[in-house]
Amino acid sequence: MKLSVQPLNFEIAKQLDDFISKKTARFGRHLREDDELSIRLSVVKPATIQNKQADVRIGDLFASKTCDTFEQAISEALDAL
């Protein structure tokens, strides 16, 4: 499985990178080596409480969640898949 993380207009902190690696590890058992898991992170304008968006794509499957934190958005999007 290939993991691709694309933050839009910000740098990913090591803590968030570690969280993403931990959460996506379970998909490695179910995906082939050439399958790509793509995560795009962005901050939605205007600045409201729930303005962290995570778009997750695995092949033809896609989930997008907007939450209070990136960790919560990633977790909910991965659970939706």
C-alpha positions in Angstrom: 0.0 0.0 0.0 1.3 3.4 -0.9 0.4 6.2 1.5 0.2 9.8 0.2 -0.5 12.7 2.6 -1.1 16.1 1.0 -1.5 19.1 3.4 -2.8 22.3 1.7 -0.9 25.4 2.8 0.6 24.1 6.0 3.3 21.7 7.4 2.3 18.4 9.1 3.5 18.1 12.6 5.3 14.8 13.5 2.5 14.0 16.0 -0.1 14.2 13.2 2.1 12.2 10.8 2.5 9.4 13.4 -1.2 9.4 14.0 -1.9 9.0 10.3 0.6 6.1 10.0 -1.0 4.4 13.0 -4.5 4.8 11.7 -3.7 3.7 8.1 -1.7 0.6 9.2 -4.8 -1.5 9.5 -5.6 -0.9 5.8 -2.2 -2.4 4.8 -3.6 -5.9 5.5 -6.5 -5.4 3.1 -4.9 -3.6 0.2 -2.5 -4.7 -2.4 1.0 -3.3 -2.6 0.2 -1.1 -5.6 -3.0 0.3 -4.1 -2.8 4.0 -3.0 -4.3 5.5 0.1 -4.4 9.3 -0.4 -5.2 11.8 2.4 -5.7 15.5 1.6 -5.8 17.8 4.6 -7.1 21.4 4.5 -8.4 24.2 6.7 -11.9 25.3 5.5 -12.6 29.0 5.4 -14.2 30.9 7.2 -12.5 30.1 10.5 -15.2 28.3 12.5 -15.0 25.6 15.2 -15.3 22.7 12.8 -12.9 23.8 10.0 -10.4 20.9 9.6 -11.2 18.8 6.6 -9.8 15.4 5.6 -10.4 13.9 2.2 -9.5 10.2 2.0 -9.4 8.2 -1.2 -8.7 4.5 -1.7 -9.1 3.6 -5.4 -12.7 4.3 -6.2 -13.7 4.8 -2.6 -13.8 8.4 -1.2 -14.8 9.9 2.1 -14.6 13.5 3.3 -15.1 14.7 6.8 -15.0 18.1 8.4 -14.4 18.2 12.2 -12.8 20.1 15.1 -9.4 18.5 14.7 -7.5 16.8 11.9 -7.2 13.6 14.0 -11.0 13.4 14.4 -11.6 14.1 10.7 -9.1 11.5 9.6 -10.4 8.9 12.0 -14.1 9.4 10.9 -13.2 9.4 7.2 -11.2 6.1 7.6 -14.1 4.6 9.6 -16.5 5.6 6.8 -14.5 3.6 4.3 
